[in-house]
Amino acid sequence: MDRDDRTGEAFLRVVGRRTAPPLGQPPPPASRDALTAMARYRTRAPKGIFVYRNHAEMEADRLRWTVDAMIERARHG
């Protein structure tokens, strides 16, 4: 069993290894850049709860939002 030093959690199996920066030290620039890029990601789907009469209506809206996002990305590259 593997125990996490920071949280005290115990894991039966660990696949792969990630190294965390030492406590009190900021993440490396590559990690900060990745987080910044993810924060700018937009799905183009409006927020809210949508109730559809059937699956086809939902698929039509999802397709429209996906195409809108693709067009926006192509325009602003």
Biopython code that builds the backbone (N, CA, C, O; Angstrom):
import numpy as np
from Bio.PDB.StructureBuilder import StructureBuilder

atoms = [
    (1, "MET", "N", (0.847, -1.171, 0.000)),
    (1, "MET", "CA", (0.000, 0.000, 0.000)),
    (1, "MET", "C", (0.899, 1.243, 0.000)),
    (1, "MET", "O", (1.920, 1.298, 0.684)),
    (2, "ASP", "N", (0.481, 2.234, -0.789)),
    (2, "ASP", "CA", (1.246, 3.471, -0.935)),
    (2, "ASP", "C", (0.495, 4.592, -0.221)),
    (2, "ASP", "O", (-0.708, 4.752, -0.423)),
    (3, "ARG", "N", (1.184, 5.364, 0.605)),
    (3, "ARG", "CA", (0.544, 6.445, 1.360)),
    (3, "ARG", "C", (1.059, 7.795, 0.864)),
    (3, "ARG", "O", (2.260, 7.997, 0.684)),
    (4, "ASP", "N", (0.108, 8.717, 0.649)),
    (4, "ASP", "CA", (0.448, 10.074, 0.217)),
    (4, "ASP", "C", (0.919, 10.871, 1.426)),
    (4, "ASP", "O", (0.215, 10.944, 2.433)),
    (5, "ASP", "N", (2.104, 11.468, 1.335)),
    (5, "ASP", "CA", (2.665, 12.224, 2.457)),
    (5, "ASP", "C", (1.875, 13.483, 2.777)),
    (5, "ASP", "O", (1.821, 13.896, 3.935)),
    (6, "ARG", "N", (1.265, 14.099, 1.776)),
    (6, "ARG", "CA", (0.559, 15.372, 1.988)),
    (6, "ARG", "C", (-0.824, 15.178, 2.596)),
    (6, "ARG", "O", (-1.205, 15.877, 3.534)),
    (7, "THR", "N", (-1.582, 14.204, 2.042)),
    (7, "THR", "CA", (-2.970, 14.051, 2.472)),
    (7, "THR", "C", (-3.177, 12.902, 3.441)),
    (7, "THR", "O", (-4.186, 12.863, 4.144)),
    (8, "GLY", "N", (-2.235, 11.962, 3.489)),
    (8, "GLY", "CA", (-2.385, 10.803, 4.344)),
    (8, "GLY", "C", (-3.235, 9.705, 3.733)),
    (8, "GLY", "O", (-3.482, 8.681, 4.371)),
    (9, "GLU", "N", (-3.688, 9.911, 2.491)),
    (9, "GLU", "CA", (-4.502, 8.887, 1.831)),
    (9, "GLU", "C", (-3.657, 7.655, 1.541)),
    (9, "GLU", "O", (-2.459, 7.748, 1.270)),
    (10, "ALA", "N", (-4.308, 6.505, 1.604)),
    (10, "ALA", "CA", (-3.632, 5.249, 1.296)),
    (10, "ALA", "C", (-4.208, 4.690, -0.002)),
    (10, "ALA", "O", (-5.425, 4.657, -0.185)),
    (11, "PHE", "N", (-3.332, 4.253, -0.895)),
    (11, "PHE", "CA", (-3.743, 3.738, -2.200)),
    (11, "PHE", "C", (-3.288, 2.295, -2.328)),
    (11, "PHE", "O", (-2.140, 1.970, -2.024)),
    (12, "LEU", "N", (-4.188, 1.430, -2.778)),
    (12, "LEU", "CA", (-3.831, 0.032, -2.974)),
    (12, "LEU", "C", (-2.905, -0.146, -4.166)),
    (12, "LEU", "O", (-1.979, -0.956, -4.128)),
    (13, "ARG", "N", (-3.158, 0.611, -5.219)),
    (13, "ARG", "CA", (-2.350, 0.477, -6.425)),
    (13, "ARG", "C", (-2.106, 1.856, -7.022)),
    (13, "ARG", "O", (-3.028, 2.668, -7.103)),
    (14, "VAL", "N", (-0.893, 2.122, -7.433)),
    (14, "VAL", "CA", (-0.541, 3.383, -8.070)),
    (14, "VAL", "C", (0.050, 3.059, -9.430)),
    (14, "VAL", "O", (0.997, 2.279, -9.539)),
    (15, "VAL", "N", (-0.523, 3.670, -10.478)),
    (15, "VAL", "CA", (-0.018, 3.464, -11.833)),
    (15, "VAL", "C", (0.648, 4.750, -12.273)),
    (15, "VAL", "O", (0.004, 5.797, -12.339)),
    (16, "GLY", "N", (1.938, 4.679, -12.576)),
    (16, "GLY", "CA", (2.682, 5.875, -12.970)),
    (16, "GLY", "C", (3.039, 6.703, -11.750)),
    (16, "GLY", "O", (2.580, 6.442, -10.638)),
    (17, "ARG", "N", (3.855, 7.688, -11.981)),
    (17, "ARG", "CA", (4.288, 8.563, -10.891)),
    (17, "ARG", "C", (4.249, 10.008, -11.351)),
    (17, "ARG", "O", (4.759, 10.346, -12.419)),
    (18, "ARG", "N", (3.654, 10.839, -10.555)),
    (18, "ARG", "CA", (3.692, 12.275, -10.787)),
    (18, "ARG", "C", (4.488, 12.890, -9.658)),
    (18, "ARG", "O", (4.401, 12.457, -8.509)),
    (19, "THR", "N", (5.243, 13.877, -9.988)),
    (19, "THR", "CA", (5.989, 14.557, -8.943)),
    (19, "THR", "C", (5.334, 15.903, -8.667)),
    (19, "THR", "O", (5.104, 16.697, -9.580)),
    (20, "ALA", "N", (5.045, 16.140, -7.429)),
    (20, "ALA", "CA", (4.452, 17.416, -7.027)),
    (20, "ALA", "C", (5.575, 18.351, -6.612)),
    (20, "ALA", "O", (6.581, 17.908, -6.057)),
    (21, "PRO", "N", (5.410, 19.646, -6.876)),
    (21, "PRO", "CA", (6.434, 20.586, -6.423)),
    (21, "PRO", "C", (6.470, 20.600, -4.900)),
    (21, "PRO", "O", (5.464, 20.305, -4.256)),
    (22, "PRO", "N", (7.600, 20.934, -4.328)),
    (22, "PRO", "CA", (7.674, 21.010, -2.869)),
    (22, "PRO", "C", (6.654, 22.004, -2.320)),
    (22, "PRO", "O", (6.293, 22.974, -2.987)),
    (23, "LEU", "N", (6.201, 21.750, -1.103)),
    (23, "LEU", "CA", (5.223, 22.642, -0.476)),
    (23, "LEU", "C", (5.760, 24.064, -0.414)),
    (23, "LEU", "O", (6.926, 24.285, -0.087)),
    (24, "GLY", "N", (4.903, 25.021, -0.730)),
    (24, "GLY", "CA", (5.291, 26.420, -0.671)),
    (24, "GLY", "C", (5.962, 26.936, -1.927)),
    (24, "GLY", "O", (6.287, 28.121, -2.010)),
    (25, "GLN", "N", (6.178, 26.066, -2.911)),
    (25, "GLN", "CA", (6.831, 26.478, -4.156)),
    (25, "GLN", "C", (5.791, 26.478, -5.275)),
    (25, "GLN", "O", (4.999, 25.540, -5.365)),
    (26, "PRO", "N", (5.769, 27.498, -6.125)),
    (26, "PRO", "CA", (4.759, 27.542, -7.192)),
    (26, "PRO", "C", (5.028, 26.465, -8.237)),
    (26, "PRO", "O", (6.152, 25.979, -8.366)),
    (27, "PRO", "N", (3.975, 26.092, -8.990)),
    (27, "PRO", "CA", (4.162, 25.113, -10.057)),
    (27, "PRO", "C", (5.102, 25.651, -11.132)),
    (27, "PRO", "O", (5.271, 26.865, -11.249)),
    (28, "PRO", "N", (5.714, 24.766, -11.918)),
    (28, "PRO", "CA", (6.618, 25.231, -12.973)),
    (28, "PRO", "C", (5.864, 26.023, -14.044)),
    (28, "PRO", "O", (4.644, 25.905, -14.155)),
    (29, "PRO", "N", (6.584, 26.831, -14.833)),
    (29, "PRO", "CA", (5.927, 27.655, -15.865)),
    (29, "PRO", "C", (5.089, 26.841, -16.849)),
    (29, "PRO", "O", (4.033, 27.308, -17.275)),
    (30, "ALA", "N", (5.525, 25.648, -17.219)),
    (30, "ALA", "CA", (4.753, 24.833, -18.167)),
    (30, "ALA", "C", (3.383, 24.472, -17.590)),
    (30, "ALA", "O", (2.387, 24.482, -18.314)),
    (31, "SER", "N", (3.326, 24.160, -16.319)),
    (31, "SER", "CA", (2.053, 23.836, -15.675)),
    (31, "SER", "C", (1.156, 25.062, -15.596)),
    (31, "SER", "O", (-0.048, 24.971, -15.832)),
    (32, "ARG", "N", (1.735, 26.199, -15.267)),
    (32, "ARG", "CA", (0.939, 27.436, -15.203)),
    (32, "ARG", "C", (0.401, 27.808, -16.574)),
    (32, "ARG", "O", (-0.741, 28.253, -16.686)),
    (33, "ASP", "N", (1.209, 27.632, -17.630)),
    (33, "ASP", "CA", (0.747, 27.920, -18.987)),
    (33, "ASP", "C", (-0.402, 26.990, -19.385)),
    (33, "ASP", "O", (-1.359, 27.423, -20.025)),
    (34, "ALA", "N", (-0.305, 25.714, -19.006)),
    (34, "ALA", "CA", (-1.371, 24.756, -19.320)),
    (34, "ALA", "C", (-2.665, 25.142, -18.608)),
    (34, "ALA", "O", (-3.739, 25.074, -19.206)),
    (35, "LEU", "N", (-2.582, 25.542, -17.353)),
    (35, "LEU", "CA", (-3.777, 25.963, -16.618)),
    (35, "LEU", "C", (-4.388, 27.223, -17.224)),
    (35, "LEU", "O", (-5.611, 27.350, -17.286)),
    (36, "THR", "N", (-3.553, 28.146, -17.667)),
    (36, "THR", "CA", (-4.050, 29.369, -18.301)),
    (36, "THR", "C", (-4.776, 29.046, -19.600)),
    (36, "THR", "O", (-5.829, 29.618, -19.883)),
    (37, "ALA", "N", (-4.218, 28.130, -20.394)),
    (37, "ALA", "CA", (-4.855, 27.743, -21.655)),
    (37, "ALA", "C", (-6.198, 27.066, -21.393)),
    (37, "ALA", "O", (-7.162, 27.308, -22.120)),
    (38, "MET", "N", (-6.272, 26.229, -20.373)),
    (38, "MET", "CA", (-7.537, 25.558, -20.067)),
    (38, "MET", "C", (-8.581, 26.540, -19.567)),
    (38, "MET", "O", (-9.774, 26.348, -19.802)),
    (39, "ALA", "N", (-8.150, 27.589, -18.882)),
    (39, "ALA", "CA", (-9.095, 28.579, -18.369)),
    (39, "ALA", "C", (-9.738, 29.379, -19.502)),
    (39, "ALA", "O", (-10.842, 29.898, -19.340)),
    (40, "ARG", "N", (-9.066, 29.484, -20.637)),
    (40, "ARG", "CA", (-9.614, 30.227, -21.781)),
    (40, "ARG", "C", (-10.524, 29.371, -22.653)),
    (40, "ARG", "O", (-11.175, 29.897, -23.555)),
    (41, "TYR", "N", (-10.584, 28.068, -22.405)),
    (41, "TYR", "CA", (-11.377, 27.168, -23.245)),
    (41, "TYR", "C", (-12.857, 27.479, -23.114)),
    (41, "TYR", "O", (-13.369, 27.631, -22.005)),
    (42, "ARG", "N", (-13.545, 27.573, -24.246)),
    (42, "ARG", "CA", (-14.979, 27.853, -24.250)),
    (42, "ARG", "C", (-15.699, 26.785, -25.037)),
    (42, "ARG", "O", (-15.245, 26.393, -26.113)),
    (43, "THR", "N", (-16.811, 26.310, -24.520)),
    (43, "THR", "CA", (-17.582, 25.276, -25.214)),
    (43, "THR", "C", (-18.605, 25.873, -26.163)),
    (43, "THR", "O", (-19.079, 25.187, -27.068)),
    (44, "ARG", "N", (-18.948, 27.113, -25.978)),
    (44, "ARG", "CA", (-19.964, 27.820, -26.756)),
    (44, "ARG", "C", (-21.374, 27.354, -26.415)),
    (44, "ARG", "O", (-22.332, 27.901, -26.961)),
    (45, "ALA", "N", (-21.543, 26.385, -25.552)),
    (45, "ALA", "CA", (-22.874, 25.963, -25.109)),
    (45, "ALA", "C", (-23.330, 26.933, -24.024)),
    (45, "ALA", "O", (-22.587, 27.192, -23.077)),
    (46, "PRO", "N", (-24.530, 27.468, -24.149)),
    (46, "PRO", "CA", (-25.001, 28.386, -23.113)),
    (46, "PRO", "C", (-25.216, 27.651, -21.795)),
    (46, "PRO", "O", (-25.485, 26.449, -21.773)),
    (47, "LYS", "N", (-25.093, 28.390, -20.704)),
    (47, "LYS", "CA", (-25.309, 27.778, -19.394)),
    (47, "LYS", "C", (-26.798, 27.635, -19.149)),
    (47, "LYS", "O", (-27.602, 28.426, -19.641)),
    (48, "GLY", "N", (-27.147, 26.638, -18.399)),
    (48, "GLY", "CA", (-28.539, 26.450, -18.037)),
    (48, "GLY", "C", (-28.957, 25.005, -18.147)),
    (48, "GLY", "O", (-28.159, 24.130, -18.482)),
    (49, "ILE", "N", (-30.205, 24.773, -17.863)),
    (49, "ILE", "CA", (-30.792, 23.437, -17.961)),
    (49, "ILE", "C", (-31.742, 23.444, -19.136)),
    (49, "ILE", "O", (-32.609, 24.311, -19.248)),
    (50, "PHE", "N", (-31.573, 22.483, -19.998)),
    (50, "PHE", "CA", (-32.388, 22.412, -21.208)),
    (50, "PHE", "C", (-33.230, 21.146, -21.169)),
    (50, "PHE", "O", (-32.727, 20.065, -20.862)),
    (51, "VAL", "N", (-34.510, 21.284, -21.480)),
    (51, "VAL", "CA", (-35.417, 20.138, -21.528)),
    (51, "VAL", "C", (-35.881, 20.017, -22.973)),
    (51, "VAL", "O", (-36.454, 20.950, -23.536)),
    (52, "TYR", "N", (-35.626, 18.865, -23.558)),
    (52, "TYR", "CA", (-35.972, 18.634, -24.959)),
    (52, "TYR", "C", (-37.083, 17.608, -25.050)),
    (52, "TYR", "O", (-37.231, 16.750, -24.179)),
    (53, "ARG", "N", (-37.867, 17.708, -26.125)),
    (53, "ARG", "CA", (-38.930, 16.734, -26.355)),
    (53, "ARG", "C", (-38.384, 15.398, -26.816)),
    (53, "ARG", "O", (-38.978, 14.347, -26.573)),
    (54, "ASN", "N", (-37.225, 15.456, -27.496)),
    (54, "ASN", "CA", (-36.637, 14.199, -27.962)),
    (54, "ASN", "C", (-35.127, 14.369, -28.126)),
    (54, "ASN", "O", (-34.583, 15.469, -28.025)),
    (55, "HIS", "N", (-34.489, 13.256, -28.377)),
    (55, "HIS", "CA", (-33.034, 13.238, -28.497)),
    (55, "HIS", "C", (-32.563, 14.021, -29.730)),
    (55, "HIS", "O", (-31.492, 14.629, -29.700)),
    (56, "ALA", "N", (-33.330, 14.013, -30.783)),
    (56, "ALA", "CA", (-32.952, 14.703, -32.021)),
    (56, "ALA", "C", (-32.827, 16.212, -31.799)),
    (56, "ALA", "O", (-31.913, 16.840, -32.332)),
    (57, "GLU", "N", (-33.738, 16.796, -31.018)),
    (57, "GLU", "CA", (-33.653, 18.229, -30.726)),
    (57, "GLU", "C", (-32.379, 18.561, -29.961)),
    (57, "GLU", "O", (-31.725, 19.568, -30.234)),
    (58, "MET", "N", (-32.035, 17.713, -29.005)),
    (58, "MET", "CA", (-30.811, 17.930, -28.237)),
    (58, "MET", "C", (-29.592, 17.834, -29.139)),
    (58, "MET", "O", (-28.687, 18.665, -29.057)),
    (59, "GLU", "N", (-29.566, 16.828, -29.993)),
    (59, "GLU", "CA", (-28.436, 16.649, -30.910)),
    (59, "GLU", "C", (-28.297, 17.847, -31.848)),
    (59, "GLU", "O", (-27.181, 18.264, -32.155)),
    (60, "ALA", "N", (-29.417, 18.402, -32.305)),
    (60, "ALA", "CA", (-29.371, 19.559, -33.196)),
    (60, "ALA", "C", (-28.732, 20.762, -32.493)),
    (60, "ALA", "O", (-27.892, 21.448, -33.075)),
    (61, "ASP", "N", (-29.130, 21.015, -31.241)),
    (61, "ASP", "CA", (-28.524, 22.118, -30.489)),
    (61, "ASP", "C", (-27.036, 21.871, -30.256)),
    (61, "ASP", "O", (-26.224, 22.780, -30.430)),
    (62, "ARG", "N", (-26.675, 20.660, -29.866)),
    (62, "ARG", "CA", (-25.271, 20.340, -29.597)),
    (62, "ARG", "C", (-24.425, 20.515, -30.850)),
    (62, "ARG", "O", (-23.309, 21.029, -30.784)),
    (63, "LEU", "N", (-24.955, 20.088, -31.990)),
    (63, "LEU", "CA", (-24.235, 20.247, -33.253)),
    (63, "LEU", "C", (-24.074, 21.731, -33.590)),
    (63, "LEU", "O", (-23.005, 22.154, -34.031)),
    (64, "ARG", "N", (-25.110, 22.507, -33.388)),
    (64, "ARG", "CA", (-25.036, 23.951, -33.675)),
    (64, "ARG", "C", (-23.980, 24.616, -32.799)),
    (64, "ARG", "O", (-23.203, 25.439, -33.283)),
    (65, "TRP", "N", (-23.944, 24.265, -31.508)),
    (65, "TRP", "CA", (-22.955, 24.856, -30.608)),
    (65, "TRP", "C", (-21.542, 24.426, -30.980)),
    (65, "TRP", "O", (-20.603, 25.214, -30.875)),
    (66, "THR", "N", (-21.392, 23.195, -31.408)),
    (66, "THR", "CA", (-20.065, 22.706, -31.815)),
    (66, "THR", "C", (-19.583, 23.424, -33.063)),
    (66, "THR", "O", (-18.422, 23.827, -33.137)),
    (67, "VAL", "N", (-20.455, 23.588, -34.038)),
    (67, "VAL", "CA", (-20.093, 24.289, -35.266)),
    (67, "VAL", "C", (-19.768, 25.747, -34.969)),
    (67, "VAL", "O", (-18.809, 26.290, -35.518)),
    (68, "ASP", "N", (-20.549, 26.384, -34.111)),
    (68, "ASP", "CA", (-20.258, 27.773, -33.718)),
    (68, "ASP", "C", (-18.863, 27.889, -33.097)),
    (68, "ASP", "O", (-18.129, 28.834, -33.386)),
    (69, "ALA", "N", (-18.501, 26.928, -32.247)),
    (69, "ALA", "CA", (-17.185, 26.950, -31.609)),
    (69, "ALA", "C", (-16.083, 26.760, -32.653)),
    (69, "ALA", "O", (-15.037, 27.404, -32.572)),
    (70, "MET", "N", (-16.309, 25.887, -33.622)),
    (70, "MET", "CA", (-15.301, 25.650, -34.669)),
    (70, "MET", "C", (-15.104, 26.896, -35.530)),
    (70, "MET", "O", (-13.978, 27.239, -35.891)),
    (71, "ILE", "N", (-16.210, 27.569, -35.856)),
    (71, "ILE", "CA", (-16.131, 28.792, -36.663)),
    (71, "ILE", "C", (-15.388, 29.880, -35.891)),
    (71, "ILE", "O", (-14.534, 30.570, -36.447)),
    (72, "GLU", "N", (-15.716, 30.028, -34.613)),
    (72, "GLU", "CA", (-15.042, 31.033, -33.782)),
    (72, "GLU", "C", (-13.538, 30.778, -33.697)),
    (72, "GLU", "O", (-12.734, 31.705, -33.794)),
    (73, "ARG", "N", (-13.173, 29.520, -33.516)),
    (73, "ARG", "CA", (-11.750, 29.169, -33.430)),
    (73, "ARG", "C", (-11.051, 29.423, -34.757)),
    (73, "ARG", "O", (-9.907, 29.877, -34.760)),
    (74, "ALA", "N", (-11.699, 29.146, -35.883)),
    (74, "ALA", "CA", (-11.097, 29.364, -37.200)),
    (74, "ALA", "C", (-10.902, 30.856, -37.466)),
    (74, "ALA", "O", (-9.915, 31.257, -38.085)),
    (75, "ARG", "N", (-11.841, 31.675, -36.999)),
    (75, "ARG", "CA", (-11.728, 33.121, -37.209)),
    (75, "ARG", "C", (-10.609, 33.745, -36.416)),
    (75, "ARG", "O", (-9.888, 34.618, -36.898)),
    (76, "HIS", "N", (-10.475, 33.272, -35.166)),
    (76, "HIS", "CA", (-9.510, 33.915, -34.267)),
    (76, "HIS", "C", (-8.286, 33.050, -33.996)),
    (76, "HIS", "O", (-7.436, 33.397, -33.176)),
    (77, "GLY", "N", (-8.205, 31.926, -34.691)),
    (77, "GLY", "CA", (-7.078, 31.049, -34.710)),
    (77, "GLY", "C", (-6.373, 30.766, -33.505)),
    (77, "GLY", "O", (-5.401, 30.010, -33.521)),
]
sb = StructureBuilder()
sb.init_structure("model")
sb.init_model(0)
sb.init_chain("A")
sb.init_seg("    ")
for serial, (resi, resn, name, xyz) in enumerate(atoms, 1):
    if name == "N":
        sb.init_residue(resn, " ", resi, " ")
    sb.init_atom(name, np.array(xyz, "f"), 0.0, 1.0, " ", f" {name:<3s}", serial, name[0])
structure = sb.get_structure()
